[in-house]
Amino acid sequence: MRIGKYAFDSQEQANTKVQGLGVETDEQGNEYPTHDHTVVHLGHIVLEEGEYDEDGEVTKEPVLSVKWHVDALWQHTYETTGEGEDAVTELVEPSHPYGWKSYAVADIDGNGIHSFYGLDYESLKVED
């Protein structure tokens, strides 16, 4: 598995990219993924914390990213080449899906604001 962190221009753009991974709709109209990846929408993340007085009133507004942030835990896939006795199945390292790489966030301190199950981002990040 590999971890990718992305910053899209809007929530709608992020939703389109996620739906492009594979989504179907059940009989009740509920959408569900048809892929094995885990995608978490973080939204407009806080870039600078706000400041507050003792009454909880805002003295300095927080600064939010104008981008819509998404973290993804990409699962390995298997690829089989050849047929019959000549068939070879190999583990394929996850990479950015088509159209995602240009939205990848390069500079992150540690794990950023989100992590998957305590997994270390630096050791599992998608290689460019």
Backbone as ProteinMPNN parsed JSONL, in Angstrom:
{"seq_chain_A": "MRIGKYAFDSQEQANTKVQGLGVETDEQGNEYPTHDHTVVHLGHIVLEEGEYDEDGEVTKEPVLSVKWHVDALWQHTYETTGEGEDAVTELVEPSHPYGWKSYAVADIDGNGIHSFYGLDYESLKVED", "coords_chain_A": {"N_chain_A": [[0.834, -1.179, 0.0], [0.345, 2.311, -0.518], [0.588, 5.805, 0.304], [-1.064, 8.738, -0.653], [-1.245, 12.27, -0.886], [-3.319, 14.962, -1.643], [-4.23, 18.04, -3.28], [-6.914, 19.553, -4.472], [-8.594, 21.751, -6.823], [-11.207, 22.265, -6.127], [-14.023, 21.012, -4.186], [-15.823, 19.7, -5.808], [-14.216, 18.962, -7.988], [-12.498, 17.149, -6.722], [-14.38, 15.201, -5.951], [-15.157, 14.282, -8.479], [-12.758, 13.095, -9.351], [-12.504, 11.046, -7.435], [-14.837, 9.572, -7.928], [-14.144, 8.671, -10.428], [-12.49, 6.571, -9.866], [-14.074, 4.416, -9.579], [-17.347, 3.781, -9.056], [-20.505, 2.616, -8.048], [-24.111, 2.366, -7.995], [-26.539, 1.447, -5.62], [-29.751, -0.296, -5.206], [-31.265, 1.469, -3.686], [-30.342, 3.89, -4.385], [-27.959, 4.697, -3.288], [-24.56, 5.537, -3.469], [-21.582, 3.574, -3.848], [-18.153, 2.584, -3.449], [-16.278, 0.845, -5.992], [-13.757, 0.034, -5.834], [-10.709, -0.829, -4.037], [-9.406, 1.062, -2.538], [-8.745, 3.531, 0.043], [-10.214, 6.567, 0.668], [-10.035, 9.795, 1.965], [-11.695, 12.733, 2.585], [-10.448, 15.774, 3.441], [-11.007, 18.396, 3.207], [-11.042, 22.01, 3.33], [-8.181, 22.686, 4.665], [-6.661, 23.83, 7.755], [-4.306, 26.306, 7.591], [-3.04, 28.229, 9.113], [-3.401, 28.557, 12.526], [-6.171, 29.973, 14.292], [-6.66, 32.676, 16.67], [-7.865, 33.077, 19.996], [-9.771, 34.685, 22.573], [-10.143, 34.644, 26.21], [-12.856, 34.218, 26.478], [-13.49, 32.723, 24.342], [-13.89, 34.085, 22.04], [-13.099, 35.039, 18.722], [-9.986, 36.386, 18.019], [-8.146, 36.496, 16.104], [-8.628, 35.415, 12.925], [-8.583, 32.029, 11.713], [-6.466, 30.786, 9.074], [-7.461, 29.328, 6.154], [-6.881, 26.776, 3.709], [-7.336, 27.366, 0.239], [-7.672, 25.289, -1.391], [-9.094, 21.974, -1.896], [-8.537, 19.329, 0.126], [-7.429, 15.95, -0.02], [-6.763, 12.734, 1.204], [-5.315, 9.624, 0.317], [-5.232, 6.118, 0.556], [-3.643, 3.944, -1.205], [-4.132, 0.764, -2.549], [-2.219, -2.212, -3.234], [-2.056, -3.835, -6.432], [-2.55, -6.674, -8.583], [-1.006, -8.04, -11.437], [-1.396, -10.059, -14.225], [0.449, -11.687, -16.656], [0.794, -13.369, -19.773], [-0.312, -16.758, -20.547], [-1.922, -19.77, -19.38], [0.429, -22.254, -18.466], [2.501, -20.502, -18.74], [1.739, -18.22, -17.517], [2.264, -15.411, -15.467], [2.002, -13.883, -12.405], [2.279, -10.775, -10.943], [3.029, -8.557, -8.255], [1.939, -5.248, -8.21], [3.185, -2.121, -7.55], [1.403, 0.513, -5.985], [0.514, 3.566, -7.6], [0.081, 7.067, -8.424], [-3.224, 7.442, -9.512], [-4.399, 7.816, -12.918], [-4.392, 11.189, -13.858], [-4.221, 12.209, -11.269], [-1.674, 12.797, -10.262], [-0.732, 15.422, -10.787], [-1.987, 16.865, -8.831], [-0.883, 16.122, -6.49], [0.487, 16.671, -3.267], [3.551, 17.909, -2.411], [5.352, 18.872, -0.35], [5.253, 18.117, 2.892], [5.095, 18.224, 6.373], [6.094, 15.685, 8.415], [3.411, 13.534, 9.028], [1.471, 15.222, 8.174], [-1.813, 16.655, 8.578], [-3.369, 14.449, 8.893], [-3.483, 10.919, 9.284], [-3.305, 7.467, 8.27], [-4.435, 4.978, 10.2], [-2.211, 5.196, 11.88], [-0.058, 4.796, 10.191], [3.096, 5.519, 8.702], [3.598, 8.312, 6.774], [5.882, 9.267, 5.357], [7.432, 6.949, 4.844], [5.716, 5.474, 3.313], [4.752, 6.955, 1.198], [3.48, 7.698, -2.085], [5.586, 7.107, -4.761], [7.01, 9.393, -7.009]], "CA_chain_A": [[0.0, 0.0, 0.0], [1.037, 3.595, -0.577], [-0.236, 6.939, 0.709], [-0.985, 9.941, -1.46], [-1.923, 13.457, -0.346], [-3.665, 15.743, -2.821], [-4.924, 19.323, -3.106], [-7.684, 19.834, -5.677], [-9.072, 23.122, -6.941], [-12.534, 22.38, -5.51], [-14.608, 19.771, -3.708], [-16.429, 19.054, -6.965], [-13.144, 18.333, -8.75], [-12.077, 15.98, -5.943], [-15.433, 14.19, -6.063], [-15.075, 13.72, -9.829], [-11.599, 12.205, -9.37], [-12.81, 9.863, -6.618], [-15.819, 8.775, -8.667], [-13.434, 8.058, -11.54], [-11.843, 5.34, -9.398], [-15.074, 3.367, -9.686], [-18.486, 3.926, -8.158], [-21.784, 2.103, -8.533], [-25.262, 2.79, -7.197], [-27.392, 0.32, -5.252], [-31.185, -0.165, -5.499], [-31.812, 2.605, -2.944], [-29.742, 5.13, -4.892], [-26.737, 5.006, -2.544], [-23.324, 5.238, -4.182], [-20.55, 2.862, -3.105], [-16.958, 2.402, -4.289], [-16.015, -0.475, -6.559], [-12.304, -0.114, -5.734], [-10.267, -1.208, -2.692], [-8.631, 2.145, -1.946], [-9.407, 4.32, 1.079], [-10.101, 7.983, 0.34], [-10.556, 10.646, 3.036], [-11.786, 14.152, 2.246], [-10.076, 16.63, 4.57], [-11.615, 19.702, 2.961], [-10.175, 23.191, 3.38], [-7.417, 22.49, 5.897], [-6.176, 25.023, 8.445], [-2.896, 26.593, 7.326], [-2.591, 28.979, 10.293], [-4.397, 28.51, 13.594], [-6.748, 31.231, 14.755], [-6.409, 33.01, 18.07], [-9.131, 33.272, 20.695], [-9.603, 35.237, 23.917], [-10.581, 33.748, 27.287], [-14.276, 33.935, 26.303], [-13.649, 31.931, 23.139], [-14.127, 34.957, 20.893], [-12.007, 35.059, 17.759], [-9.202, 37.623, 17.945], [-7.474, 36.392, 14.814], [-9.258, 34.342, 12.158], [-7.666, 31.033, 11.155], [-6.279, 30.855, 7.624], [-7.772, 28.039, 5.541], [-6.444, 26.551, 2.34], [-8.372, 27.537, -0.778], [-7.744, 23.984, -2.066], [-9.819, 20.89, -1.23], [-7.516, 18.314, 0.372], [-7.857, 14.556, 0.026], [-5.719, 11.735, 1.43], [-5.704, 8.326, -0.233], [-4.431, 4.933, 0.852], [-3.741, 3.149, -2.426], [-3.833, -0.655, -2.345], [-1.489, -2.916, -4.293], [-2.843, -4.633, -7.37], [-1.804, -7.779, -9.187], [-1.1, -8.062, -12.892], [-1.016, -11.345, -14.786], [0.834, -11.677, -18.07], [0.927, -14.724, -20.302], [-1.463, -17.644, -20.388], [-1.662, -21.159, -19.017], [1.622, -22.5, -17.659], [3.403, -19.36, -18.883], [1.168, -17.062, -16.822], [3.033, -14.897, -14.336], [1.285, -12.846, -11.677], [3.212, -9.934, -10.193], [2.5, -7.482, -7.422], [2.2, -3.946, -8.807], [3.191, -1.038, -6.565], [0.441, 1.562, -6.301], [1.007, 4.877, -8.012], [-1.025, 8.008, -8.578], [-4.099, 7.104, -10.636], [-4.344, 8.763, -14.035], [-4.981, 12.497, -13.585], [-4.073, 12.602, -9.871], [-0.3, 13.182, -9.924], [-0.546, 16.883, -10.818], [-2.596, 17.427, -7.623], [-0.16, 15.601, -5.326], [1.15, 17.664, -2.422], [4.933, 17.445, -2.272], [6.014, 19.244, 0.906], [4.423, 17.913, 4.079], [5.862, 17.925, 7.585], [5.649, 14.457, 9.075], [2.236, 12.916, 8.432], [0.463, 16.229, 7.861], [-2.878, 16.744, 9.584], [-4.134, 13.209, 8.917], [-2.741, 9.699, 8.976], [-4.111, 6.249, 8.17], [-4.16, 3.91, 11.161], [-0.88, 5.376, 12.429], [0.97, 4.485, 9.197], [4.022, 6.617, 8.466], [3.49, 8.839, 5.418], [7.19, 9.362, 4.703], [7.914, 5.648, 4.376], [4.719, 4.842, 2.44], [4.2, 7.875, 0.192], [3.555, 7.296, -3.488], [6.785, 7.602, -5.419], [6.722, 10.101, -8.273]], "C_chain_A": [[0.88, 1.243, 0.0], [0.054, 4.7, -0.216], [0.011, 8.107, -0.233], [-1.769, 11.054, -0.794], [-2.09, 14.435, -1.494], [-4.391, 17.028, -2.428], [-5.595, 19.668, -4.432], [-8.209, 21.263, -5.657], [-10.424, 23.335, -6.263], [-12.986, 21.007, -5.003], [-15.209, 18.995, -4.876], [-15.373, 18.323, -7.799], [-12.656, 17.066, -8.032], [-13.108, 14.862, -6.064], [-15.404, 13.508, -7.426], [-13.916, 12.731, -9.928], [-11.882, 10.919, -8.597], [-13.815, 8.979, -7.339], [-15.183, 8.071, -9.857], [-12.696, 6.788, -11.159], [-12.779, 4.148, -9.509], [-16.135, 3.5, -8.621], [-19.699, 3.309, -8.828], [-22.879, 2.558, -7.583], [-26.132, 1.579, -6.902], [-28.869, 0.628, -5.551], [-31.824, 1.033, -4.807], [-31.209, 3.939, -3.401], [-28.483, 5.55, -4.16], [-25.51, 4.622, -3.364], [-22.357, 4.493, -3.265], [-19.358, 2.626, -4.031], [-16.848, 0.976, -4.8], [-14.515, -0.751, -6.58], [-11.947, -0.423, -4.282], [-9.497, -0.111, -1.962], [-9.449, 2.849, -0.863], [-9.141, 5.788, 0.789], [-10.77, 8.793, 1.448], [-10.527, 12.096, 2.567], [-11.492, 14.965, 3.501], [-10.659, 18.03, 4.413], [-10.591, 20.824, 2.931], [-9.414, 23.151, 4.707], [-6.941, 23.825, 6.471], [-4.681, 25.168, 8.173], [-2.257, 27.36, 8.476], [-3.724, 28.967, 11.313], [-4.911, 29.909, 13.911], [-6.352, 31.481, 16.195], [-7.723, 33.412, 18.704], [-8.849, 33.85, 22.083], [-10.165, 34.261, 24.943], [-12.067, 33.406, 27.211], [-14.56, 33.097, 25.056], [-13.957, 32.75, 21.9], [-12.89, 34.993, 20.001], [-11.314, 36.419, 17.792], [-8.377, 37.651, 16.66], [-8.059, 35.184, 14.099], [-8.213, 33.313, 11.712], [-7.566, 31.223, 9.638], [-6.488, 29.451, 7.07], [-7.22, 27.967, 4.132], [-7.613, 26.813, 1.391], [-8.575, 26.236, -1.552], [-8.567, 23.0, -1.235], [-8.861, 19.711, -1.104], [-8.129, 16.924, 0.554], [-6.627, 13.701, 0.302], [-6.226, 10.4, 0.899], [-4.709, 7.259, 0.181], [-4.652, 3.981, -0.32], [-3.309, 1.714, -2.144], [-3.02, -1.21, -3.518], [-2.479, -3.625, -5.216], [-1.949, -5.74, -7.913], [-2.052, -7.762, -10.689], [-0.595, -9.402, -13.391], [-0.696, -11.177, -16.266], [1.028, -13.115, -18.51], [-0.321, -15.539, -20.028], [-1.02, -19.039, -19.991], [-0.45, -21.301, -18.121], [2.611, -21.351, -17.72], [2.898, -18.114, -18.145], [2.021, -16.699, -15.614], [2.221, -13.771, -13.701], [2.277, -12.096, -10.808], [2.464, -8.873, -9.405], [2.905, -6.154, -8.044], [2.102, -2.89, -7.709], [2.163, 0.015, -6.947], [1.152, 2.853, -6.718], [-0.187, 5.816, -8.088], [-1.916, 7.521, -9.725], [-4.003, 8.177, -11.722], [-5.071, 10.064, -13.654], [-4.844, 12.989, -12.158], [-2.708, 13.212, -9.567], [-0.111, 14.696, -9.873], [-1.166, 17.569, -9.601], [-1.908, 16.949, -6.344], [0.533, 16.741, -4.589], [2.539, 17.129, -2.098], [5.515, 17.69, -0.881], [5.059, 19.155, 2.088], [5.35, 17.604, 5.247], [5.279, 16.687, 8.24], [4.51, 13.805, 8.321], [1.202, 13.935, 7.976], [-0.604, 16.232, 8.942], [-3.672, 15.454, 9.739], [-3.204, 12.033, 8.646], [-3.713, 8.53, 8.93], [-3.618, 5.244, 9.196], [-2.766, 4.002, 11.777], [0.243, 5.024, 11.466], [1.811, 5.722, 8.926], [3.985, 7.059, 7.008], [4.831, 8.823, 4.698], [7.676, 8.018, 4.143], [6.947, 4.98, 3.383], [4.19, 5.752, 1.34], [4.413, 7.34, -1.212], [4.808, 7.927, -4.091], [6.408, 8.257, -6.738], [7.466, 9.492, -9.426]], "O_chain_A": [[2.02, 1.215, 0.465], [-1.154, 4.558, -0.402], [1.153, 8.423, -0.566], [-2.827, 10.819, -0.21], [-1.143, 14.712, -2.23], [-5.066, 17.097, -1.401], [-4.924, 20.031, -5.398], [-8.261, 21.903, -4.607], [-10.751, 24.454, -5.868], [-12.403, 19.98, -5.349], [-15.114, 17.769, -4.924], [-15.603, 17.206, -8.26], [-12.429, 16.036, -8.667], [-12.745, 13.702, -6.258], [-15.603, 12.297, -7.521], [-14.06, 11.658, -10.513], [-11.538, 9.829, -9.053], [-13.659, 7.758, -7.359], [-15.63, 6.995, -10.253], [-12.314, 6.008, -12.031], [-12.332, 3.001, -9.53], [-15.861, 3.349, -7.43], [-19.897, 3.461, -10.034], [-22.602, 3.072, -6.499], [-26.434, 0.784, -7.792], [-29.189, 1.689, -6.087], [-32.825, 1.561, -5.291], [-31.539, 4.992, -2.855], [-27.982, 6.651, -4.384], [-25.431, 3.512, -3.891], [-22.312, 4.743, -2.061], [-19.523, 2.485, -5.243], [-17.265, 0.026, -4.137], [-14.058, -1.666, -7.266], [-12.79, -0.293, -3.394], [-8.987, -0.347, -0.866], [-10.677, 2.776, -0.849], [-7.99, 6.209, 0.676], [-11.91, 8.527, 1.827], [-9.476, 12.623, 2.2], [-12.201, 14.856, 4.502], [-10.787, 18.764, 5.393], [-9.434, 20.624, 2.561], [-9.946, 23.54, 5.747], [-6.834, 24.82, 5.754], [-3.892, 24.275, 8.482], [-1.08, 27.169, 8.781], [-4.861, 29.321, 11.001], [-4.182, 30.895, 13.809], [-5.782, 30.615, 16.858], [-8.587, 34.006, 18.058], [-7.825, 33.548, 22.694], [-10.614, 33.172, 24.585], [-12.504, 32.42, 27.805], [-15.713, 32.796, 24.748], [-14.25, 32.199, 20.838], [-11.762, 34.979, 20.494], [-11.947, 37.46, 17.621], [-7.967, 38.715, 16.197], [-7.995, 34.063, 14.604], [-7.088, 33.679, 11.373], [-8.478, 31.757, 9.009], [-5.796, 28.508, 7.453], [-7.107, 28.982, 3.445], [-8.759, 26.508, 1.721], [-9.55, 26.101, -2.29], [-8.719, 23.17, -0.025], [-8.421, 19.155, -2.111], [-9.176, 16.75, 1.178], [-5.571, 13.915, -0.294], [-7.409, 10.082, 1.014], [-3.497, 7.474, 0.158], [-5.68, 3.312, -0.423], [-2.247, 1.479, -1.569], [-3.128, -0.731, -4.647], [-3.593, -3.963, -4.817], [-0.734, -5.726, -7.716], [-3.165, -7.504, -11.148], [0.499, -9.836, -13.03], [-1.475, -10.598, -17.023], [1.387, -13.976, -17.707], [-1.256, -15.082, -19.371], [0.119, -19.437, -20.236], [-0.303, -20.572, -17.14], [3.472, -21.23, -16.848], [3.56, -17.076, -18.151], [2.44, -17.564, -14.844], [1.808, -12.829, -14.377], [3.023, -12.698, -10.034], [1.423, -8.367, -9.823], [4.074, -5.95, -8.369], [1.082, -2.772, -7.029], [2.061, 0.375, -8.12], [2.243, 3.169, -6.242], [-1.324, 5.412, -7.846], [-1.409, 7.217, -10.805], [-3.575, 9.302, -11.464], [-6.212, 10.039, -13.191], [-5.306, 14.088, -11.849], [-2.604, 14.069, -8.689], [0.599, 15.198, -9.001], [-0.894, 18.745, -9.361], [-2.306, 17.329, -5.242], [1.09, 17.651, -5.202], [2.68, 16.025, -1.573], [6.115, 16.786, -0.3], [4.178, 19.997, 2.263], [6.282, 16.811, 5.115], [4.096, 16.654, 8.578], [4.615, 13.548, 7.122], [0.158, 13.555, 7.446], [-0.34, 15.859, 10.085], [-4.543, 15.358, 10.604], [-2.253, 12.145, 7.871], [-4.81, 8.598, 9.485], [-2.512, 4.718, 9.077], [-2.198, 2.979, 12.158], [1.399, 4.958, 11.883], [1.298, 6.841, 8.921], [4.302, 6.278, 6.11], [4.905, 8.406, 3.543], [8.273, 7.979, 3.067], [7.322, 4.031, 2.696], [3.272, 5.367, 0.616], [5.381, 6.634, -1.494], [5.051, 9.125, -3.946], [5.585, 7.734, -7.489], [7.342, 9.961, -10.558]]}, "name": "protein", "num_of_chains": 1, "seq": "MRIGKYAFDSQEQANTKVQGLGVETDEQGNEYPTHDHTVVHLGHIVLEEGEYDEDGEVTKEPVLSVKWHVDALWQHTYETTGEGEDAVTELVEPSHPYGWKSYAVADIDGNGIHSFYGLDYESLKVED"}
